[in-house]
Amino acid sequence: MPRKSICSFCGFDIPIGRGLMFVRRDGSILHFCCKKCRKSMLEQKKNPRKTRWTKFYGQE
């Protein structure tokens, strides 16, 4: 049975059959719910704790 995953950037649940799994060269796996999250983390190198629309906003 497939597992429900959580977005590595925003922290929200990803429905089964959706999203993107990104594997880094060191073997670590990142799950993204949408293109917006993937670009924010990998290309723009944003911090999810400073981005208002994430679950992690305001946490230290």
PyMOL Python script that loads the backbone (N, CA, C, O; Angstrom):
from pymol import cmd

cmd.read_pdbstr("""\
ATOM      1  N   MET A   1       0.826  -1.178   0.000  1.00  0.00           N
ATOM      2  CA  MET A   1       0.000   0.000   0.000  1.00  0.00           C
ATOM      3  C   MET A   1       0.880   1.255   0.000  1.00  0.00           C
ATOM      4  O   MET A   1       1.827   1.339   0.782  1.00  0.00           O
ATOM      5  N   PRO A   2       0.582   2.227  -0.863  1.00  0.00           N
ATOM      6  CA  PRO A   2       1.401   3.439  -0.916  1.00  0.00           C
ATOM      7  C   PRO A   2       1.260   4.272   0.354  1.00  0.00           C
ATOM      8  O   PRO A   2       0.198   4.326   0.975  1.00  0.00           O
ATOM      9  N   ARG A   3       2.354   4.910   0.714  1.00  0.00           N
ATOM     10  CA  ARG A   3       2.358   5.754   1.899  1.00  0.00           C
ATOM     11  C   ARG A   3       2.005   7.190   1.532  1.00  0.00           C
ATOM     12  O   ARG A   3       2.358   7.667   0.454  1.00  0.00           O
ATOM     13  N   LYS A   4       1.312   7.872   2.428  1.00  0.00           N
ATOM     14  CA  LYS A   4       1.041   9.292   2.241  1.00  0.00           C
ATOM     15  C   LYS A   4       2.307  10.041   2.628  1.00  0.00           C
ATOM     16  O   LYS A   4       2.893   9.758   3.673  1.00  0.00           O
ATOM     17  N   SER A   5       2.734  10.981   1.814  1.00  0.00           N
ATOM     18  CA  SER A   5       3.962  11.703   2.115  1.00  0.00           C
ATOM     19  C   SER A   5       3.664  13.165   2.438  1.00  0.00           C
ATOM     20  O   SER A   5       2.566  13.664   2.189  1.00  0.00           O
ATOM     21  N   ILE A   6       4.657  13.829   2.990  1.00  0.00           N
ATOM     22  CA  ILE A   6       4.549  15.220   3.409  1.00  0.00           C
ATOM     23  C   ILE A   6       5.563  16.032   2.602  1.00  0.00           C
ATOM     24  O   ILE A   6       6.694  15.593   2.396  1.00  0.00           O
ATOM     25  N   CYS A   7       5.156  17.200   2.152  1.00  0.00           N
ATOM     26  CA  CYS A   7       6.021  18.060   1.349  1.00  0.00           C
ATOM     27  C   CYS A   7       7.228  18.504   2.181  1.00  0.00           C
ATOM     28  O   CYS A   7       7.079  18.907   3.335  1.00  0.00           O
ATOM     29  N   SER A   8       8.407  18.428   1.596  1.00  0.00           N
ATOM     30  CA  SER A   8       9.634  18.798   2.300  1.00  0.00           C
ATOM     31  C   SER A   8       9.743  20.295   2.525  1.00  0.00           C
ATOM     32  O   SER A   8      10.454  20.729   3.432  1.00  0.00           O
ATOM     33  N   PHE A   9       9.054  21.095   1.720  1.00  0.00           N
ATOM     34  CA  PHE A   9       9.146  22.544   1.869  1.00  0.00           C
ATOM     35  C   PHE A   9       7.997  23.130   2.697  1.00  0.00           C
ATOM     36  O   PHE A   9       8.235  23.797   3.704  1.00  0.00           O
ATOM     37  N   CYS A  10       6.757  22.882   2.275  1.00  0.00           N
ATOM     38  CA  CYS A  10       5.629  23.553   2.939  1.00  0.00           C
ATOM     39  C   CYS A  10       5.059  22.757   4.107  1.00  0.00           C
ATOM     40  O   CYS A  10       4.428  23.345   4.985  1.00  0.00           O
ATOM     41  N   GLY A  11       5.258  21.438   4.150  1.00  0.00           N
ATOM     42  CA  GLY A  11       4.796  20.634   5.278  1.00  0.00           C
ATOM     43  C   GLY A  11       3.388  20.097   5.158  1.00  0.00           C
ATOM     44  O   GLY A  11       2.911  19.435   6.079  1.00  0.00           O
ATOM     45  N   PHE A  12       2.700  20.358   4.048  1.00  0.00           N
ATOM     46  CA  PHE A  12       1.343  19.859   3.864  1.00  0.00           C
ATOM     47  C   PHE A  12       1.361  18.448   3.284  1.00  0.00           C
ATOM     48  O   PHE A  12       2.351  18.029   2.684  1.00  0.00           O
ATOM     49  N   ASP A  13       0.259  17.717   3.467  1.00  0.00           N
ATOM     50  CA  ASP A  13       0.146  16.351   2.955  1.00  0.00           C
ATOM     51  C   ASP A  13       0.065  16.347   1.432  1.00  0.00           C
ATOM     52  O   ASP A  13      -0.521  17.246   0.830  1.00  0.00           O
ATOM     53  N   ILE A  14       0.654  15.331   0.822  1.00  0.00           N
ATOM     54  CA  ILE A  14       0.594  15.143  -0.623  1.00  0.00           C
ATOM     55  C   ILE A  14      -0.342  13.980  -0.889  1.00  0.00           C
ATOM     56  O   ILE A  14      -0.108  12.881  -0.386  1.00  0.00           O
ATOM     57  N   PRO A  15      -1.410  14.193  -1.676  1.00  0.00           N
ATOM     58  CA  PRO A  15      -2.308  13.078  -1.994  1.00  0.00           C
ATOM     59  C   PRO A  15      -1.577  11.978  -2.762  1.00  0.00           C
ATOM     60  O   PRO A  15      -0.617  12.248  -3.484  1.00  0.00           O
ATOM     61  N   ILE A  16      -2.033  10.748  -2.603  1.00  0.00           N
ATOM     62  CA  ILE A  16      -1.411   9.612  -3.281  1.00  0.00           C
ATOM     63  C   ILE A  16      -1.555   9.789  -4.789  1.00  0.00           C
ATOM     64  O   ILE A  16      -2.645  10.074  -5.286  1.00  0.00           O
ATOM     65  N   GLY A  17      -0.459   9.619  -5.507  1.00  0.00           N
ATOM     66  CA  GLY A  17      -0.464   9.770  -6.959  1.00  0.00           C
ATOM     67  C   GLY A  17      -0.129  11.167  -7.427  1.00  0.00           C
ATOM     68  O   GLY A  17      -0.120  11.422  -8.632  1.00  0.00           O
ATOM     69  N   ARG A  18       0.149  12.084  -6.510  1.00  0.00           N
ATOM     70  CA  ARG A  18       0.474  13.460  -6.865  1.00  0.00           C
ATOM     71  C   ARG A  18       1.870  13.801  -6.385  1.00  0.00           C
ATOM     72  O   ARG A  18       2.484  13.026  -5.652  1.00  0.00           O
ATOM     73  N   GLY A  19       2.373  14.950  -6.790  1.00  0.00           N
ATOM     74  CA  GLY A  19       3.640  15.449  -6.290  1.00  0.00           C
ATOM     75  C   GLY A  19       4.835  14.932  -7.058  1.00  0.00           C
ATOM     76  O   GLY A  19       4.704  14.271  -8.088  1.00  0.00           O
ATOM     77  N   LEU A  20       6.019  15.254  -6.522  1.00  0.00           N
ATOM     78  CA  LEU A  20       7.281  14.925  -7.167  1.00  0.00           C
ATOM     79  C   LEU A  20       8.270  14.451  -6.107  1.00  0.00           C
ATOM     80  O   LEU A  20       8.353  15.034  -5.026  1.00  0.00           O
ATOM     81  N   MET A  21       9.012  13.403  -6.414  1.00  0.00           N
ATOM     82  CA  MET A  21      10.055  12.913  -5.520  1.00  0.00           C
ATOM     83  C   MET A  21      11.392  13.275  -6.135  1.00  0.00           C
ATOM     84  O   MET A  21      11.671  12.886  -7.269  1.00  0.00           O
ATOM     85  N   PHE A  22      12.229  14.011  -5.412  1.00  0.00           N
ATOM     86  CA  PHE A  22      13.524  14.455  -5.884  1.00  0.00           C
ATOM     87  C   PHE A  22      14.598  13.756  -5.061  1.00  0.00           C
ATOM     88  O   PHE A  22      14.565  13.800  -3.831  1.00  0.00           O
ATOM     89  N   VAL A  23      15.550  13.111  -5.734  1.00  0.00           N
ATOM     90  CA  VAL A  23      16.635  12.403  -5.046  1.00  0.00           C
ATOM     91  C   VAL A  23      17.926  13.156  -5.291  1.00  0.00           C
ATOM     92  O   VAL A  23      18.338  13.333  -6.437  1.00  0.00           O
ATOM     93  N   ARG A  24      18.567  13.600  -4.217  1.00  0.00           N
ATOM     94  CA  ARG A  24      19.837  14.310  -4.331  1.00  0.00           C
ATOM     95  C   ARG A  24      20.973  13.323  -4.580  1.00  0.00           C
ATOM     96  O   ARG A  24      20.800  12.112  -4.448  1.00  0.00           O
ATOM     97  N   ARG A  25      22.118  13.850  -4.935  1.00  0.00           N
ATOM     98  CA  ARG A  25      23.276  12.998  -5.230  1.00  0.00           C
ATOM     99  C   ARG A  25      23.767  12.231  -4.011  1.00  0.00           C
ATOM    100  O   ARG A  25      24.349  11.154  -4.147  1.00  0.00           O
ATOM    101  N   ASP A  26      23.536  12.782  -2.811  1.00  0.00           N
ATOM    102  CA  ASP A  26      23.964  12.095  -1.594  1.00  0.00           C
ATOM    103  C   ASP A  26      22.972  11.024  -1.154  1.00  0.00           C
ATOM    104  O   ASP A  26      23.214  10.328  -0.168  1.00  0.00           O
ATOM    105  N   GLY A  27      21.854  10.884  -1.874  1.00  0.00           N
ATOM    106  CA  GLY A  27      20.880   9.840  -1.575  1.00  0.00           C
ATOM    107  C   GLY A  27      19.698  10.296  -0.752  1.00  0.00           C
ATOM    108  O   GLY A  27      18.782   9.511  -0.507  1.00  0.00           O
ATOM    109  N   SER A  28      19.693  11.562  -0.314  1.00  0.00           N
ATOM    110  CA  SER A  28      18.555  12.046   0.465  1.00  0.00           C
ATOM    111  C   SER A  28      17.360  12.292  -0.459  1.00  0.00           C
ATOM    112  O   SER A  28      17.527  12.730  -1.598  1.00  0.00           O
ATOM    113  N   ILE A  29      16.170  12.009   0.035  1.00  0.00           N
ATOM    114  CA  ILE A  29      14.953  12.094  -0.764  1.00  0.00           C
ATOM    115  C   ILE A  29      14.114  13.268  -0.287  1.00  0.00           C
ATOM    116  O   ILE A  29      13.876  13.426   0.911  1.00  0.00           O
ATOM    117  N   LEU A  30      13.665  14.093  -1.232  1.00  0.00           N
ATOM    118  CA  LEU A  30      12.790  15.225  -0.946  1.00  0.00           C
ATOM    119  C   LEU A  30      11.483  15.025  -1.689  1.00  0.00           C
ATOM    120  O   LEU A  30      11.488  14.654  -2.863  1.00  0.00           O
ATOM    121  N   HIS A  31      10.371  15.266  -1.025  1.00  0.00           N
ATOM    122  CA  HIS A  31       9.050  15.162  -1.635  1.00  0.00           C
ATOM    123  C   HIS A  31       8.477  16.567  -1.763  1.00  0.00           C
ATOM    124  O   HIS A  31       8.539  17.357  -0.821  1.00  0.00           O
ATOM    125  N   PHE A  32       7.919  16.878  -2.934  1.00  0.00           N
ATOM    126  CA  PHE A  32       7.318  18.182  -3.167  1.00  0.00           C
ATOM    127  C   PHE A  32       5.897  18.009  -3.662  1.00  0.00           C
ATOM    128  O   PHE A  32       5.609  17.107  -4.448  1.00  0.00           O
ATOM    129  N   CYS A  33       4.994  18.889  -3.192  1.00  0.00           N
ATOM    130  CA  CYS A  33       3.594  18.802  -3.595  1.00  0.00           C
ATOM    131  C   CYS A  33       3.335  19.522  -4.904  1.00  0.00           C
ATOM    132  O   CYS A  33       2.411  19.160  -5.632  1.00  0.00           O
ATOM    133  N   CYS A  34       4.142  20.546  -5.223  1.00  0.00           N
ATOM    134  CA  CYS A  34       3.911  21.320  -6.437  1.00  0.00           C
ATOM    135  C   CYS A  34       5.221  21.942  -6.921  1.00  0.00           C
ATOM    136  O   CYS A  34       6.249  21.888  -6.245  1.00  0.00           O
ATOM    137  N   LYS A  35       5.147  22.527  -8.100  1.00  0.00           N
ATOM    138  CA  LYS A  35       6.305  23.166  -8.712  1.00  0.00           C
ATOM    139  C   LYS A  35       6.760  24.383  -7.900  1.00  0.00           C
ATOM    140  O   LYS A  35       7.949  24.696  -7.847  1.00  0.00           O
ATOM    141  N   LYS A  36       5.808  25.057  -7.276  1.00  0.00           N
ATOM    142  CA  LYS A  36       6.102  26.231  -6.451  1.00  0.00           C
ATOM    143  C   LYS A  36       7.026  25.871  -5.289  1.00  0.00           C
ATOM    144  O   LYS A  36       7.964  26.610  -4.992  1.00  0.00           O
ATOM    145  N   CYS A  37       6.768  24.755  -4.638  1.00  0.00           N
ATOM    146  CA  CYS A  37       7.598  24.308  -3.515  1.00  0.00           C
ATOM    147  C   CYS A  37       8.977  23.864  -3.987  1.00  0.00           C
ATOM    148  O   CYS A  37       9.985  24.173  -3.352  1.00  0.00           O
ATOM    149  N   ARG A  38       9.018  23.140  -5.100  1.00  0.00           N
ATOM    150  CA  ARG A  38      10.292  22.658  -5.633  1.00  0.00           C
ATOM    151  C   ARG A  38      11.205  23.817  -6.015  1.00  0.00           C
ATOM    152  O   ARG A  38      12.386  23.816  -5.668  1.00  0.00           O
ATOM    153  N   LYS A  39      10.671  24.795  -6.722  1.00  0.00           N
ATOM    154  CA  LYS A  39      11.465  25.945  -7.130  1.00  0.00           C
ATOM    155  C   LYS A  39      11.917  26.776  -5.936  1.00  0.00           C
ATOM    156  O   LYS A  39      13.048  27.260  -5.902  1.00  0.00           O
ATOM    157  N   SER A  40      11.034  26.940  -4.959  1.00  0.00           N
ATOM    158  CA  SER A  40      11.373  27.745  -3.781  1.00  0.00           C
ATOM    159  C   SER A  40      12.541  27.137  -3.016  1.00  0.00           C
ATOM    160  O   SER A  40      13.418  27.862  -2.546  1.00  0.00           O
ATOM    161  N   MET A  41      12.560  25.829  -2.888  1.00  0.00           N
ATOM    162  CA  MET A  41      13.605  25.180  -2.105  1.00  0.00           C
ATOM    163  C   MET A  41      14.899  24.989  -2.894  1.00  0.00           C
ATOM    164  O   MET A  41      15.977  25.298  -2.388  1.00  0.00           O
ATOM    165  N   LEU A  42      14.809  24.488  -4.115  1.00  0.00           N
ATOM    166  CA  LEU A  42      16.007  24.109  -4.854  1.00  0.00           C
ATOM    167  C   LEU A  42      16.630  25.260  -5.650  1.00  0.00           C
ATOM    168  O   LEU A  42      17.850  25.422  -5.644  1.00  0.00           O
ATOM    169  N   GLU A  43      15.820  26.047  -6.323  1.00  0.00           N
ATOM    170  CA  GLU A  43      16.368  27.097  -7.177  1.00  0.00           C
ATOM    171  C   GLU A  43      16.543  28.421  -6.432  1.00  0.00           C
ATOM    172  O   GLU A  43      17.582  29.071  -6.551  1.00  0.00           O
ATOM    173  N   GLN A  44      15.522  28.822  -5.661  1.00  0.00           N
ATOM    174  CA  GLN A  44      15.574  30.110  -4.982  1.00  0.00           C
ATOM    175  C   GLN A  44      16.191  30.022  -3.592  1.00  0.00           C
ATOM    176  O   GLN A  44      16.505  31.045  -2.982  1.00  0.00           O
ATOM    177  N   LYS A  45      16.367  28.794  -3.088  1.00  0.00           N
ATOM    178  CA  LYS A  45      16.978  28.521  -1.783  1.00  0.00           C
ATOM    179  C   LYS A  45      16.318  29.318  -0.648  1.00  0.00           C
ATOM    180  O   LYS A  45      17.000  29.905   0.192  1.00  0.00           O
ATOM    181  N   LYS A  46      14.964  29.324  -0.641  1.00  0.00           N
ATOM    182  CA  LYS A  46      14.220  30.020   0.397  1.00  0.00           C
ATOM    183  C   LYS A  46      14.155  29.179   1.661  1.00  0.00           C
ATOM    184  O   LYS A  46      14.255  27.953   1.617  1.00  0.00           O
ATOM    185  N   ASN A  47      13.986  29.858   2.783  1.00  0.00           N
ATOM    186  CA  ASN A  47      13.835  29.210   4.073  1.00  0.00           C
ATOM    187  C   ASN A  47      12.336  29.054   4.343  1.00  0.00           C
ATOM    188  O   ASN A  47      11.627  30.061   4.373  1.00  0.00           O
ATOM    189  N   PRO A  48      11.821  27.830   4.542  1.00  0.00           N
ATOM    190  CA  PRO A  48      10.387  27.657   4.773  1.00  0.00           C
ATOM    191  C   PRO A  48       9.891  28.343   6.047  1.00  0.00           C
ATOM    192  O   PRO A  48       8.701  28.637   6.157  1.00  0.00           O
ATOM    193  N   ARG A  49      10.770  28.600   7.004  1.00  0.00           N
ATOM    194  CA  ARG A  49      10.363  29.260   8.236  1.00  0.00           C
ATOM    195  C   ARG A  49      10.127  30.755   8.042  1.00  0.00           C
ATOM    196  O   ARG A  49       9.538  31.408   8.904  1.00  0.00           O
ATOM    197  N   LYS A  50      10.586  31.299   6.908  1.00  0.00           N
ATOM    198  CA  LYS A  50      10.384  32.719   6.613  1.00  0.00           C
ATOM    199  C   LYS A  50       9.391  32.940   5.484  1.00  0.00           C
ATOM    200  O   LYS A  50       9.200  34.075   5.047  1.00  0.00           O
ATOM    201  N   THR A  51       8.754  31.874   5.002  1.00  0.00           N
ATOM    202  CA  THR A  51       7.781  31.959   3.921  1.00  0.00           C
ATOM    203  C   THR A  51       6.389  31.799   4.517  1.00  0.00           C
ATOM    204  O   THR A  51       6.101  30.795   5.168  1.00  0.00           O
ATOM    205  N   ARG A  52       5.524  32.789   4.295  1.00  0.00           N
ATOM    206  CA  ARG A  52       4.233  32.860   4.985  1.00  0.00           C
ATOM    207  C   ARG A  52       3.282  31.710   4.681  1.00  0.00           C
ATOM    208  O   ARG A  52       2.528  31.310   5.568  1.00  0.00           O
ATOM    209  N   TRP A  53       3.282  31.165   3.476  1.00  0.00           N
ATOM    210  CA  TRP A  53       2.282  30.170   3.106  1.00  0.00           C
ATOM    211  C   TRP A  53       2.651  28.746   3.504  1.00  0.00           C
ATOM    212  O   TRP A  53       1.963  27.813   3.090  1.00  0.00           O
ATOM    213  N   THR A  54       3.698  28.538   4.282  1.00  0.00           N
ATOM    214  CA  THR A  54       4.088  27.201   4.715  1.00  0.00           C
ATOM    215  C   THR A  54       3.580  26.921   6.129  1.00  0.00           C
ATOM    216  O   THR A  54       3.201  27.837   6.858  1.00  0.00           O
ATOM    217  N   LYS A  55       3.579  25.651   6.499  1.00  0.00           N
ATOM    218  CA  LYS A  55       3.194  25.255   7.858  1.00  0.00           C
ATOM    219  C   LYS A  55       4.272  25.627   8.871  1.00  0.00           C
ATOM    220  O   LYS A  55       3.978  25.831  10.048  1.00  0.00           O
ATOM    221  N   PHE A  56       5.517  25.715   8.413  1.00  0.00           N
ATOM    222  CA  PHE A  56       6.656  25.965   9.292  1.00  0.00           C
ATOM    223  C   PHE A  56       6.885  27.442   9.567  1.00  0.00           C
ATOM    224  O   PHE A  56       7.826  27.782  10.284  1.00  0.00           O
ATOM    225  N   TYR A  57       6.053  28.341   9.021  1.00  0.00           N
ATOM    226  CA  TYR A  57       6.244  29.773   9.162  1.00  0.00           C
ATOM    227  C   TYR A  57       6.197  30.183  10.635  1.00  0.00           C
ATOM    228  O   TYR A  57       5.261  29.838  11.358  1.00  0.00           O
ATOM    229  N   GLY A  58       7.221  30.923  11.067  1.00  0.00           N
ATOM    230  CA  GLY A  58       7.253  31.435  12.430  1.00  0.00           C
ATOM    231  C   GLY A  58       7.843  30.497  13.467  1.00  0.00           C
ATOM    232  O   GLY A  58       7.978  30.878  14.630  1.00  0.00           O
ATOM    233  N   GLN A  59       8.199  29.282  13.076  1.00  0.00           N
ATOM    234  CA  GLN A  59       8.789  28.342  14.033  1.00  0.00           C
ATOM    235  C   GLN A  59      10.294  28.560  14.097  1.00  0.00           C
ATOM    236  O   GLN A  59      10.918  28.933  13.104  1.00  0.00           O
ATOM    237  N   GLU A  60      10.875  28.324  15.272  1.00  0.00           N
ATOM    238  CA  GLU A  60      12.328  28.423  15.408  1.00  0.00           C
ATOM    239  C   GLU A  60      12.917  27.111  15.776  1.00  0.00           C
ATOM    240  O   GLU A  60      14.134  27.004  15.934  1.00  0.00           O
TER     241      GLU A  60
END
""", "prot")
cmd.dss("prot")
cmd.show_as("cartoon", "prot")
cmd.util.cbc("prot")
cmd.orient("prot")
